[in-house]
Structure formats: structure tokens, C-alpha cells
Amino acid sequence: MGKTNSMSKDQTKDLLAFIKPFDKYTQEIVLWLRSIVWDLYPGTNELIYDNYNAVAFGWSPTDRVGHTFCSIAIGRTSKNIHFGFYWGNEIADPKKILLGDGNQYRYILVKDKKDFPAAYIKKLMKEAYANSLAKVNDNKLLMEGATIVKSVSAKKRELKKKPGEKKK
């Protein structure tokens, strides 16, 4: 298992290091989305994955990815920000805004704060959280308020530079 820190929302050191390669605007959006989730679900746990293709972090009532109810991911090459639902195929989406046609994950692309459908997403998060809790078969697995770095890939895909931008 990864590193646990029981500071939850205030624990940003690792996450800030992982999102440092992204531009300031992307970092701002990602941290703003993170605050929305932490403010609504302060008793959950943040699971962080600094992987080859993306930095992703999600919230779970346990320390297991299979219990994750929502997540944020930033693509290393696309630089797209996904606000997603790990079991998105199992929650209602009456407005049909969630993207993804795989077996389970659904998401929206977040380009800026003003276009983020916060009230609607909060309703989806409520259903996703209840669905996640229902998947926990052993209440001994429940834990609260931890920030856990689950994996860090030694090798990461290089961020694509904009035309005319110099490599660092």
C-alpha cells in the first residue's frame, strides 16, 4: 500500500509535486475541482496515481480503487482534465452529458470553471457515493480522511509542448 497521510484536503504536497509539470491554469482548475469534492465528502479518502499517461486522483470510502466514486485526471499529452465516475455506467445521467462508452468509467471534460455543471455533477456524485458504499462488503475496510499515494510511475510520458514553445 502507498503512503497515508490523515490530513486529507490540507495534504497537497504530493499532489502539487505531481501536477507541477502542467500549466498554472490547469493546476488551478484541478485544485478547484478537488476542493469541491473534499468540501462535500470530507470523510472520504483521496487515492493518488502519478502514472505514465496521466496524473489521476479519486475519492473512496476505503483505500481501494474499486470503491472509488469520483476522480480527476489530467492527461500528459492531451492535457485534458476529466472529472469522472469510476462506476459511471451504474449511475443515472438524465442529461446525457457523461462521455465514455467503456464498461464502467464515465467522465466530462473540464475546460474552465464557468462551464462546469456543478449542481448536476453534485447530484451525480451523491448517487456515485451511495453506489460506492454499497460495494464495500466489509465495514472494517472503511476509513476516513486519508490522502494516499497509491502509485508513482518511474517513467512518464512527456508533456507535449505547444507550437513554438521551447523544451525545458
N, CA, C and O of each residue as an XYZ file, in Angstrom:
672
protein
N       0.839     -1.174      0.000
C       0.000      0.000      0.000
C       0.882      1.235      0.000
O       2.046      1.182      0.399
N       0.313      2.356     -0.455
C       1.057      3.594     -0.567
C       1.178      4.338      0.747
O       0.865      3.810      1.814
N       1.628      5.548      0.649
C       1.848      6.399      1.800
C       0.522      7.002      2.256
O      -0.239      7.501      1.426
N       0.230      6.968      3.545
C      -1.005      7.507      4.089
C      -0.706      8.761      4.886
O       0.280      8.827      5.620
N      -1.559      9.742      4.735
C      -1.461     10.978      5.472
C      -2.870     11.354      5.869
O      -3.728     11.459      4.993
N      -3.152     11.559      7.124
C      -4.520     11.802      7.541
C      -4.907     13.273      7.533
O      -5.791     13.675      8.290
N      -4.287     14.064      6.721
C      -4.601     15.482      6.643
C      -5.615     15.789      5.548
O      -6.072     16.928      5.460
N      -5.973     14.861      4.743
C      -6.948     14.965      3.667
C      -6.834     16.248      2.855
O      -5.802     16.485      2.225
N      -7.873     17.082      2.856
C      -7.916     18.247      1.971
C      -6.675     19.134      2.093
O      -6.207     19.691      1.100
N      -6.149     19.261      3.301
C      -4.984     20.127      3.501
C      -3.677     19.495      3.045
O      -2.664     20.184      2.927
N      -3.689     18.185      2.787
C      -2.483     17.499      2.344
C      -2.342     17.681      0.830
O      -2.980     16.972      0.052
N      -1.512     18.626      0.426
C      -1.365     18.908     -1.004
C       0.059     18.731     -1.516
O       0.288     18.803     -2.723
N       1.017     18.502     -0.627
C       2.428     18.470     -1.036
C       2.686     17.490     -2.183
O       3.271     17.863     -3.200
N       2.251     16.240     -2.018
C       2.490     15.245     -3.064
C       1.751     15.607     -4.342
O       2.324     15.572     -5.431
N       0.480     15.952     -4.207
C      -0.318     16.277     -5.396
C       0.275     17.476     -6.138
O       0.375     17.457     -7.365
N       0.664     18.507     -5.407
C       1.263     19.678     -6.058
C       2.528     19.301     -6.819
O       2.784     19.837     -7.897
N       3.314     18.394     -6.276
C       4.526     17.943     -6.976
C       4.151     17.190     -8.256
O       4.819     17.341     -9.279
N       3.092     16.385     -8.206
C       2.686     15.598     -9.371
C       2.084     16.463    -10.482
O       2.234     16.144    -11.662
N       1.401     17.558    -10.112
C       0.775     18.397    -11.147
C       1.660     19.567    -11.569
O       1.279     20.350    -12.439
N       2.826     19.690    -10.966
C       3.748     20.792    -11.291
C       4.096     20.886    -12.786
O       4.229     22.000    -13.293
N       4.249     19.770    -13.512
C       4.583     19.896    -14.939
C       3.485     20.545    -15.798
O       3.749     20.971    -16.923
N       2.276     20.620    -15.278
C       1.174     21.201    -16.044
C       1.145     22.716    -15.851
O       1.666     23.234    -14.863
N       0.527     23.425    -16.812
C       0.469     24.879    -16.732
C      -0.365     25.333    -15.533
O      -1.156     24.563    -14.987
N      -0.181     26.574    -15.138
C      -0.831     27.134    -13.942
C      -2.354     27.071    -14.048
O      -3.026     26.782    -13.057
N      -2.910     27.336    -15.231
C      -4.366     27.315    -15.398
C      -4.915     25.908    -15.137
O      -5.924     25.752    -14.448
N      -4.258     24.898    -15.680
C      -4.676     23.512    -15.455
C      -4.596     23.184    -13.970
O      -5.516     22.579    -13.419
N      -3.511     23.577    -13.321
C      -3.365     23.339    -11.882
C      -4.500     23.997    -11.100
O      -5.052     23.403    -10.174
N      -4.839     25.220    -11.478
C      -5.901     25.955    -10.784
C      -7.247     25.234    -10.912
O      -7.971     25.091     -9.927
N      -7.578     24.783    -12.114
C      -8.839     24.070    -12.343
C      -8.861     22.775    -11.534
O      -9.856     22.464    -10.879
N      -7.781     22.035    -11.581
C      -7.690     20.753    -10.884
C      -7.853     20.938     -9.370
O      -8.584     20.180     -8.733
N      -7.195     21.913     -8.806
C      -7.297     22.154     -7.362
C      -8.691     22.661     -6.982
O      -9.193     22.346     -5.903
N      -9.308     23.435     -7.852
C     -10.681     23.904     -7.631
C     -11.654     22.717     -7.625
O     -12.520     22.630     -6.754
N     -11.514     21.808     -8.591
C     -12.360     20.611     -8.627
C     -12.136     19.766     -7.378
O     -13.087     19.246     -6.793
N     -10.886     19.632     -6.976
C     -10.543     18.863     -5.772
C     -11.251     19.435     -4.553
O     -11.777     18.686     -3.729
N     -11.267     20.763     -4.436
C     -11.934     21.401     -3.300
C     -13.424     21.101     -3.266
O     -13.997     20.913     -2.193
N     -14.047     21.056     -4.420
C     -15.479     20.748     -4.484
C     -15.735     19.380     -3.854
O     -16.634     19.228     -3.027
N     -14.946     18.398     -4.248
C     -15.150     17.041     -3.727
C     -14.853     16.991     -2.233
O     -15.656     16.465     -1.462
N     -13.711     17.530     -1.815
C     -13.351     17.475     -0.394
C     -14.374     18.184      0.478
O     -14.669     17.726      1.582
N     -14.928     19.314     -0.010
C     -15.911     20.049      0.785
C     -17.190     19.238      0.978
O     -17.828     19.325      2.026
N     -17.561     18.456     -0.020
C     -18.779     17.640      0.061
C     -18.559     16.307      0.763
O     -19.469     15.800      1.419
N     -17.372     15.735      0.636
C     -17.082     14.391      1.165
C     -15.789     14.390      1.976
O     -14.837     13.694      1.623
N     -15.749     15.176      3.078
C     -14.515     15.287      3.855
C     -14.113     13.991      4.567
O     -12.958     13.849      4.970
N     -15.023     13.065      4.724
C     -14.710     11.813      5.398
C     -14.234     10.719      4.477
O     -14.053      9.580      4.908
N     -14.025     11.044      3.204
C     -13.539     10.030      2.268
C     -12.018     10.092      2.182
O     -11.376     10.887      2.868
N     -11.464      9.256      1.344
C     -10.015      9.150      1.194
C      -9.622      9.478     -0.236
O     -10.290      9.070     -1.186
N      -8.542     10.214     -0.377
C      -8.033     10.583     -1.696
C      -6.936      9.601     -2.088
O      -5.947      9.441     -1.373
N      -7.118      8.952     -3.221
C      -6.143      7.998     -3.743
C      -5.470      8.649     -4.946
O      -6.144      9.037     -5.901
N      -4.145      8.771     -4.906
C      -3.403      9.483     -5.955
C      -2.559      8.507     -6.768
O      -1.874      7.644     -6.220
N      -2.626      8.666     -8.088
C      -1.856      7.839     -9.020
C      -1.108      8.788     -9.966
O      -1.730      9.532    -10.724
N       0.201      8.757     -9.920
C       1.032      9.547    -10.820
C       1.565      8.569    -11.864
O       2.657      8.022    -11.713
N       0.797      8.358    -12.906
C       1.080      7.302    -13.872
C       1.746      7.814    -15.145
O       1.942      9.015    -15.332
N       2.084      6.875    -16.004
C       2.758      7.185    -17.263
C       1.957      8.167    -18.111
O       2.508      9.163    -18.580
N       0.666      7.907    -18.315
C      -0.160      8.720    -19.209
C      -0.881      9.879    -18.532
O      -1.281     10.827    -19.208
N      -1.054      9.824    -17.219
C      -1.873     10.829    -16.549
C      -1.547     10.903    -15.067
O      -0.985      9.979    -14.479
N      -1.919     12.030    -14.489
C      -1.999     12.152    -13.041
C      -3.482     12.009    -12.740
O      -4.307     12.739    -13.288
N      -3.815     11.075    -11.875
C      -5.217     10.841    -11.540
C      -5.359     10.699    -10.040
O      -4.491     10.136     -9.372
N      -6.441     11.205     -9.523
C      -6.734     11.027     -8.112
C      -8.237     10.975     -7.931
O      -8.994     11.693     -8.584
N      -8.646     10.099     -7.021
C     -10.062      9.887     -6.810
C     -10.374      9.708     -5.346
O      -9.475      9.642     -4.508
N     -11.667      9.630     -5.042
C     -12.129      9.541     -3.667
C     -12.872      8.245     -3.441
O     -13.665      7.803     -4.272
N     -12.595      7.645     -2.288
C     -13.130      6.343     -1.949
C     -13.403      6.283     -0.438
O     -12.687      6.912      0.341
N     -14.423      5.540     -0.024
C     -14.639      5.365      1.407
C     -13.637      4.383      2.036
O     -13.596      4.229      3.256
N     -12.835      3.725      1.200
C     -11.798      2.796      1.651
C     -10.484      3.224      1.002
O     -10.380      4.329      0.471
N      -9.488      2.349      1.047
C      -8.232      2.657      0.352
C      -8.144      1.888     -0.964
O      -7.058      1.741     -1.524
N      -9.267      1.403     -1.456
C      -9.286      0.577     -2.664
C      -9.863      1.319     -3.868
O     -10.886      1.996     -3.772
N      -9.186      1.176     -4.990
C      -9.628      1.834     -6.210
C     -11.023      1.358     -6.630
O     -11.789      2.146     -7.185
N     -11.362      0.127     -6.387
C     -12.667     -0.403     -6.767
C     -13.828      0.224     -6.031
O     -14.984      0.031     -6.410
N     -13.531      0.982     -4.969
C     -14.572      1.681     -4.227
C     -14.594      3.174     -4.554
O     -15.346      3.934     -3.943
N     -13.778      3.589     -5.509
C     -13.720      4.999     -5.899
C     -15.058      5.433     -6.475
O     -15.650      4.721     -7.285
N     -15.534      6.601     -6.057
C     -16.798      7.083     -6.610
C     -16.613      8.216     -7.602
O     -17.401      8.328     -8.541
N     -15.602      9.064     -7.435
C     -15.335     10.091     -8.447
C     -13.836     10.355     -8.494
O     -13.100     10.028     -7.563
N     -13.404     10.951     -9.596
C     -11.971     11.172     -9.770
C     -11.707     12.349    -10.696
O     -12.592     12.826    -11.406
N     -10.469     12.795    -10.662
C      -9.978     13.841    -11.555
C      -8.722     13.281    -12.207
O      -7.877     12.691    -11.535
N      -8.603     13.466    -13.511
C      -7.418     13.004    -14.227
C      -6.968     14.079    -15.209
O      -7.788     14.753    -15.831
N      -5.647     14.227    -15.337
C      -5.072     15.164    -16.295
C      -4.167     14.372    -17.215
O      -3.193     13.767    -16.766
N      -4.483     14.372    -18.504
C      -3.686     13.653    -19.485
C      -2.368     14.341    -19.751
O      -2.309     15.561    -19.906
N      -1.306     13.547    -19.803
C       0.019     14.126    -20.028
C       0.193     14.671    -21.446
O       0.868     15.683    -21.636
N      -0.399     14.022    -22.433
C      -0.238     14.524    -23.801
C      -1.410     15.408    -24.213
O      -1.208     16.453    -24.831
N      -2.619     15.004    -23.882
C      -3.790     15.798    -24.275
C      -3.965     17.023    -23.388
O      -4.520     18.034    -23.818
N      -3.488     16.931    -22.148
C      -3.677     17.943    -21.114
C      -5.161     18.140    -20.792
O      -5.534     19.123    -20.152
N      -6.006     17.202    -21.238
C      -7.422     17.257    -20.910
C      -7.612     16.958    -19.435
O      -6.906     16.138    -18.849
N      -8.584     17.643    -18.849
C      -8.961     17.388    -17.464
C     -10.288     16.632    -17.492
O     -11.283     17.123    -18.024
N     -10.288     15.443    -16.916
C     -11.516     14.643    -16.791
C     -12.010     14.743    -15.355
O     -11.231     14.595    -14.413
N     -13.287     14.992    -15.191
C     -13.936     14.765    -13.901
C     -14.790     13.539    -14.142
O     -15.746     13.588    -14.915
N     -14.454     12.442    -13.488
C     -15.082     11.181    -13.838
C     -15.666     10.417    -12.682
O     -15.490     10.750    -11.510
N     -16.375      9.370    -13.071
C     -17.024      8.466    -12.132
C     -16.554      7.056    -12.444
O     -16.808      6.528    -13.527
N     -15.869      6.455    -11.487
C     -15.287      5.131    -11.678
C     -16.335      4.102    -12.099
O     -16.077      3.272    -12.971
N     -17.512      4.156    -11.482
C     -18.622      3.264    -11.838
C     -19.708      4.083    -12.545
O     -20.894      3.924    -12.258
N     -19.305      4.941    -13.453
C     -20.227      5.837    -14.140
C     -21.325      5.141    -14.927
O     -22.398      5.706    -15.138
N     -21.059      3.916    -15.361
C     -22.081      3.170    -16.090
C     -23.233      2.758    -15.181
O     -24.289      2.358    -15.670
N     -23.045      2.851    -13.861
C     -24.061      2.408    -12.906
C     -24.853      3.564    -12.287
O     -25.702      3.333    -11.426
N     -24.587      4.804    -12.713
C     -25.341      5.930    -12.169
C     -26.183      6.572    -13.273
O     -25.855      6.507    -14.458
N     -27.268      7.186    -12.841
C     -28.158      7.854    -13.800
C     -27.486      9.113    -14.338
O     -26.786      9.820    -13.613
N     -27.706      9.372    -15.592
C     -27.208     10.589    -16.236
C     -28.337     11.105    -17.126
O     -28.238     11.030    -18.351
N     -29.408     11.627    -16.524
C     -30.571     12.020    -17.317
C     -30.280     13.077    -18.383
O     -30.949     13.116    -19.415
N     -29.285     13.933    -18.139
C     -28.934     14.961    -19.130
C     -27.998     14.428    -20.210
O     -27.705     15.125    -21.181
N     -27.529     13.188    -20.039
C     -26.643     12.525    -21.019
C     -25.403     13.360    -21.338
O     -25.048     13.542    -22.502
N     -24.752     13.863    -20.289
C     -23.544     14.665    -20.527
C     -22.259     13.883    -20.324
O     -21.189     14.319    -20.750
N     -22.360     12.722    -19.672
C     -21.146     11.954    -19.406
C     -20.646     11.278    -20.675
O     -21.421     10.736    -21.462
N     -19.345     11.325    -20.850
C     -18.683     10.718    -22.000
C     -18.109      9.366    -21.601
O     -17.932      9.072    -20.419
N     -17.827      8.564    -22.596
C     -17.208      7.262    -22.368
C     -18.188      6.150    -22.704
O     -19.350      6.175    -22.300
N     -17.694      5.185    -23.444
C     -18.556      4.066    -23.833
C     -17.944      2.730    -23.439
O     -18.313      1.679    -23.963
N     -16.995      2.793    -22.499
C     -16.390      1.567    -21.984
C     -17.333      0.866    -21.024
O     -18.496      1.245    -20.886
N     -16.824     -0.152    -20.369
C     -17.655     -0.952    -19.476
C     -18.052     -0.250    -18.186
O     -19.056     -0.619    -17.577
N     -17.275      0.774    -17.742
C     -17.669      1.378    -16.470
C     -17.384      2.861    -16.316
O     -18.264      3.574    -15.834
N     -16.230      3.373    -16.685
C     -15.843      4.756    -16.418
C     -16.598      5.735    -17.314
O     -16.726      5.521    -18.519
N     -17.102      6.826    -16.698
C     -17.747      7.913    -17.430
C     -17.177      9.218    -16.896
O     -16.778      9.296    -15.734
N     -17.139     10.248    -17.746
C     -16.499     11.498    -17.356
C     -17.035     12.669    -18.156
O     -17.739     12.494    -19.150
N     -16.690     13.868    -17.706
C     -16.885     15.065    -18.510
C     -15.517     15.715    -18.665
O     -14.646     15.570    -17.808
N     -15.342     16.424    -19.759
C     -14.129     17.221    -19.965
C     -14.359     18.567    -19.301
O     -15.411     19.183    -19.473
N     -13.379     19.018    -18.547
C     -13.498     20.302    -17.863
C     -12.485     21.254    -18.480
O     -11.275     21.050    -18.388
N     -13.005     22.288    -19.105
C     -12.127     23.270    -19.740
C     -11.992     24.533    -18.902
O     -10.935     25.163    -18.892
N     -13.059     24.904    -18.199
C     -12.984     26.050    -17.293
C     -14.096     25.980    -16.252
O     -15.034     25.190    -16.366
N     -13.964     26.822    -15.242
C     -14.896     26.801    -14.110
C     -16.315     27.181    -14.526
O     -17.278     26.565    -14.071
N     -16.450     28.175    -15.374
C     -17.786     28.697    -15.682
C     -18.657     27.700    -16.440
O     -19.884     27.782    -16.378
N     -18.047     26.774    -17.145
C     -18.833     25.786    -17.895
C     -19.035     24.472    -17.146
O     -19.690     23.565    -17.660
N     -18.482     24.358    -15.939
C     -18.615     23.137    -15.164
C     -20.019     23.082    -14.551
O     -20.398     23.979    -13.798
N     -20.793     22.032    -14.869
C     -22.173     21.928    -14.362
C     -22.204     21.437    -12.909
O     -22.619     20.309    -12.641
N     -21.768     22.282    -11.982
C     -21.541     21.883    -10.591
C     -22.766     21.262     -9.929
O     -22.657     20.203     -9.310
N     -23.921     21.895    -10.046
C     -25.113     21.374     -9.364
C     -25.459     19.973     -9.875
O     -25.796     19.087     -9.089
N     -25.375     19.780    -11.176
C     -25.689     18.476    -11.765
C     -24.659     17.423    -11.352
O     -25.014     16.300    -10.994
N     -23.397     17.797    -11.407
C     -22.323     16.858    -11.028
C     -22.442     16.486     -9.555
O     -22.180     15.340     -9.190
N     -22.835     17.435     -8.701
C     -23.013     17.131     -7.277
C     -24.109     16.080     -7.080
O     -23.990     15.220     -6.207
N     -25.166     16.143     -7.879
C     -26.225     15.129     -7.808
C     -25.677     13.766     -8.231
O     -25.974     12.748     -7.605
N     -24.876     13.755     -9.295
C     -24.276     12.502     -9.754
C     -23.299     11.959     -8.705
O     -23.239     10.750     -8.479
N     -22.537     12.848     -8.067
C     -21.603     12.407     -7.026
C     -22.345     11.755     -5.862
O     -21.877     10.761     -5.307
N     -23.490     12.304     -5.495
C     -24.272     11.735     -4.393
C     -24.678     10.295     -4.719
O     -24.560      9.402     -3.880
N     -25.151     10.083     -5.935
C     -25.533      8.732     -6.348
C     -24.304      7.826     -6.454
O     -24.345      6.666     -6.044
N     -23.211      8.364     -7.007
C     -21.987      7.576     -7.157
C     -21.422      7.182     -5.794
O     -20.916      6.071     -5.630
N     -21.505      8.081     -4.821
C     -21.009      7.775     -3.481
C     -21.837      6.654     -2.843
O     -21.281      5.720     -2.266
N     -23.155      6.751     -2.948
C     -24.021      5.691     -2.401
C     -23.721      4.355     -3.073
O     -23.686      3.318     -2.411
N     -23.506      4.381     -4.382
C     -23.172      3.174     -5.136
C     -21.836      2.598     -4.663
O     -21.690      1.384     -4.526
N     -20.878      3.469     -4.419
C     -19.565      3.043     -3.942
C     -19.669      2.386     -2.565
O     -19.092      1.325     -2.329
N     -20.403      3.019     -1.670
C     -20.579      2.454     -0.330
C     -21.227      1.072     -0.394
O     -20.879      0.182      0.382
N     -22.161      0.899     -1.312
C     -22.847     -0.393     -1.457
C     -21.881     -1.492     -1.891
O     -22.149     -2.671     -1.659
N     -20.776     -1.130     -2.511
C     -19.789     -2.107     -2.974
C     -18.839     -2.563     -1.856
O     -18.107     -3.539     -2.019
N     -18.857     -1.859     -0.733
C     -17.993     -2.219      0.397
C     -18.681     -3.338      1.175
O     -19.682     -3.111      1.855
N     -18.137     -4.537      1.070
C     -18.725     -5.714      1.718
C     -18.280     -5.902      3.156
O     -18.917     -6.635      3.913
N     -17.188     -5.243      3.541
C     -16.651     -5.402      4.885
C     -16.438     -4.007      5.484
O     -15.554     -3.272      5.044
N     -17.242     -3.643      6.481
C     -17.139     -2.309      7.076
C     -15.788     -2.045      7.731
O     -15.463     -0.891      8.012
N     -15.000     -3.076      7.979
C     -13.656     -2.882      8.528
C     -12.746     -2.172      7.527
O     -11.712     -1.623      7.909
N     -13.127     -2.180      6.250
C     -12.338     -1.515      5.219
C     -12.552      0.004      5.220
O     -11.722      0.752      4.702
N     -13.659      0.450      5.800
C     -13.961      1.884      5.802
C     -12.914      2.630      6.611
O     -12.509      2.191      7.688
N     -12.486      3.754      6.082
C     -11.523      4.622      6.756
C     -11.867      6.050      6.385
O     -12.619      6.281      5.439
N     -11.328      7.008      7.117
C     -11.716      8.396      6.881
C     -10.547      9.342      6.726
O      -9.550      9.264      7.443
N     -10.701     10.249      5.758
C      -9.848     11.405      5.629
C      -8.380     11.193      5.350
O      -7.561     12.004      5.782
N      -8.018     10.158      4.660
C      -6.601      9.922      4.351
C      -6.279     10.353      2.922
O      -7.119     10.242      2.029
N      -5.088     10.832      2.720
C      -4.549     11.075      1.391
C      -3.485     10.008      1.181
O      -2.522      9.923      1.943
N      -3.663      9.191      0.141
C      -2.810      8.024     -0.055
C      -2.224      8.048     -1.466
O      -2.965      8.028     -2.448
N      -0.914      8.090     -1.566
C      -0.249      7.978     -2.862
C      -0.176      6.485     -3.161
O       0.568      5.746     -2.518
N      -0.966      6.051     -4.156
C      -1.073      4.631     -4.476
C       0.020      4.169     -5.428
O       0.519      3.052     -5.294
N       0.400      5.003     -6.383
C       1.463      4.605     -7.300
C       2.124      5.825     -7.926
O       1.500      6.864     -8.140
N       3.405      5.658     -8.209
C       4.180      6.675     -8.909
C       4.993      5.940     -9.957
O       5.844      5.113     -9.628
N       4.731      6.243    -11.209
C       5.489      5.616    -12.293
C       6.849      6.284    -12.413
O       6.960      7.510    -12.395
N       7.872      5.464    -12.535
C       9.220      6.000    -12.694
C       9.343      6.730    -14.024
O      10.019      7.755    -14.123
N       8.685      6.192    -15.039
C       8.730      6.793    -16.363
C       7.386      7.425    -16.664
O       6.336      6.837    -16.403
N       7.429      8.629    -17.217
C       6.202      9.344    -17.539
C       6.275      9.850    -18.975
O       7.333     10.242    -19.466
N       5.131      9.829    -19.622
C       5.042     10.374    -20.967
C       5.355     11.860    -20.889
O       4.896     12.558    -19.985
N       6.141     12.335    -21.848
C       6.499     13.746    -21.858
C       5.293     14.591    -22.221
O       4.500     14.230    -23.090
N       5.168     15.723    -21.541
C       4.110     16.661    -21.884
C       4.393     17.217    -23.267
O       5.528     17.568    -23.588
N       3.356     17.293    -24.077
C       3.518     17.893    -25.410
C       3.637     19.390    -25.245
O       2.937     20.006    -24.441
N       4.523     19.955    -26.010
C       4.707     21.400    -25.988
C       3.832     22.029    -27.056
O       3.544     21.422    -28.088
N       3.414     23.262    -26.787
C       2.638     23.999    -27.781
C       3.590     24.423    -28.906
O       4.787     24.584    -28.670
N       3.073     24.603    -30.122
C       3.949     25.046    -31.214
C       4.696     26.320    -30.823
O       4.091     27.283    -30.352
N       5.987     26.316    -31.018
C       6.820     27.477    -30.711
C       7.312     27.504    -29.276
O       8.150     28.336    -28.927
N       6.801     26.602    -28.433
C       7.228     26.553    -27.043
C       8.535     25.778    -26.951
O       8.663     24.711    -27.550
N       9.510     26.303    -26.205
C      10.798     25.629    -26.069
C      10.732     24.560    -25.003
O      10.002     24.689    -24.021
N      11.508     23.492    -25.206
C      11.611     22.432    -24.185
C      12.376     22.963    -23.006
O      13.290     23.775    -23.147
N      11.982     22.484    -21.816
C      12.660     22.901    -20.581
C      13.928     22.128    -20.393
O      14.639     22.337    -19.411
